[in-house]
Amino acid sequence: MTAPKNETLFSSVTLAALPTAVRLSRLMTAKAMRLWGLPGLIDDAGLVVSELVTNAVQATGTTEPKPSWEQLGPVAAIKVRVTHLGGSISIAVWDNDPTPPASRDAAPDAEGGRGLMIVAALSERWDYYPSAGGGKVVWAELAIPPGMLGAAGLPRRVRSAPVATVSRGDFIRDPGLLRRVHQGLKDL
């Protein structure tokens, strides 16, 4: 769907700055891509949001996989927002650390340090800006490939799996099913 005039399609969530925020933000992003008819962007958008959220958690939260109660007390929040802009998708992540994001040169065998390079490779553009309320917003914009949009600029409908045909006789021969349907109709 493209957004009607004066209306923007978006999905957002506020999460604790913990490692679990990465998975939750990916799930929210995938759901938005499906809802907007853009399942072909799920992988790229999921990877971009994962990298941006990981950076926000590292900047402001705890990276401990199983933090103790003492570590959870001062945990900050992060905000994730995915917006459908018509011809592109914007992914923005806010955290309360005002320090600008910085790309690092990662060693070939390093497990981390390539997040912003991945974001740059998958997005049309990315940047950050200081937030008026403090902290910063790091954002990336992913183009919606022309093949995903129909002639009217709307996302193409993805065909579902074919529905198996069932004959009327299949239902008539199952008295248990008929009783359940009958009871369900009465319960309405």
DRENMI-189207 format. One line per 10 residues: their letters; for each residue x, y, z of C-alpha. Coordinates in steps of 0.2 Angstrom, whole numbers. Layout:
<nodes>
A> X Y Z; ...
</nodes>
This chain:
<nodes>
MTAPKNETLF> 0 0 0; 6 17 -3; 1 30 10; -14 41 6; -11 59 6; -8 67 23; -6 49 30; 10 40 33; 11 21 35; 23 17 50
SSVTLAALPT> 26 4 63; 36 8 79; 41 1 96; 50 6 111; 62 -7 119; 74 -10 133; 92 -8 127; 95 -27 129; 101 -40 116; 83 -46 114
AVRLSRLMTA> 78 -29 106; 87 -35 90; 76 -50 88; 60 -40 93; 64 -26 81; 67 -38 66; 50 -46 70; 41 -29 70; 50 -25 54; 45 -41 45
KAMRLWGLPG> 27 -39 50; 27 -22 43; 34 -27 27; 21 -41 25; 7 -29 30; 13 -17 17; 14 -30 3; 33 -30 3; 39 -47 8; 54 -46 -4
LIDDAGLVVS> 61 -33 8; 60 -43 24; 78 -49 23; 87 -33 19; 76 -22 31; 78 -35 44; 97 -35 42; 97 -16 42; 86 -14 58; 97 -28 67
ELVTNAVQAT> 113 -18 64; 106 -1 69; 98 -9 85; 113 -18 89; 123 -2 89; 110 7 99; 111 -7 112; 130 -7 113; 129 12 115; 116 13 129
GTTEPKPSWE> 112 -3 136; 119 -20 142; 125 -33 130; 125 -46 143; 114 -61 136; 107 -65 153; 109 -49 164; 106 -49 182; 93 -39 191; 106 -26 196
QLGPVAAIKV> 111 -24 178; 93 -21 172; 90 -6 184; 98 7 174; 94 0 157; 90 13 144; 76 13 131; 78 13 112; 65 17 99; 63 9 82
RVTHLGGSIS> 52 16 68; 49 9 51; 41 20 39; 34 17 21; 38 33 11; 30 27 -5; 45 22 -16; 56 18 -1; 56 12 17; 65 22 31
IAVWDNDPTP> 71 13 46; 76 25 61; 83 20 78; 84 32 93; 95 30 108; 100 42 122; 119 42 117; 123 58 108; 139 51 101; 139 50 82
PASRDAAPDA> 140 32 74; 157 28 68; 162 15 55; 177 4 60; 189 -6 50; 186 -23 56; 199 -37 55; 195 -51 43; 192 -63 57; 183 -51 69
EGGRGLMIVA> 166 -55 74; 159 -37 74; 163 -20 67; 155 -21 50; 137 -16 55; 137 2 47; 146 -6 31; 132 -18 30; 119 -4 32; 128 7 19
ALSERWDYYP> 128 -8 7; 110 -12 8; 103 5 9; 101 20 -3; 108 31 10; 110 32 29; 115 45 42; 111 51 59; 105 67 67; 105 74 85
SAGGGKVVWA> 87 71 93; 79 87 100; 75 77 116; 93 71 118; 103 57 110; 103 53 92; 93 45 78; 102 34 66; 92 31 50; 93 21 34
ELAIPPGMLG> 82 22 18; 80 6 8; 73 8 -10; 58 -2 -15; 63 -11 -31; 52 -6 -46; 47 -25 -48; 38 -24 -31; 27 -10 -36; 12 -11 -48
AAGLPRRVRS> 8 1 -62; -1 12 -49; 14 13 -37; 5 1 -26; 14 -15 -19; 10 -31 -29; -1 -43 -21; 9 -59 -16; -1 -74 -21; -5 -86 -8
APVATVSRGD> -3 -105 -9; -17 -113 -19; -32 -119 -9; -36 -137 -10; -53 -141 -17; -65 -150 -6; -81 -157 -12; -98 -155 -3; -98 -174 -1; -83 -173 10
FIRDPGLLRR> -92 -163 23; -108 -172 23; -100 -188 28; -92 -181 44; -106 -180 57; -94 -174 70; -89 -159 59; -107 -155 56; -111 -155 74; -96 -143 78
VHQGLKDL> -102 -131 64; -120 -132 70; -114 -128 88; -103 -114 83; -117 -106 73; -128 -107 89; -115 -100 100; -114 -84 89
</nodes>
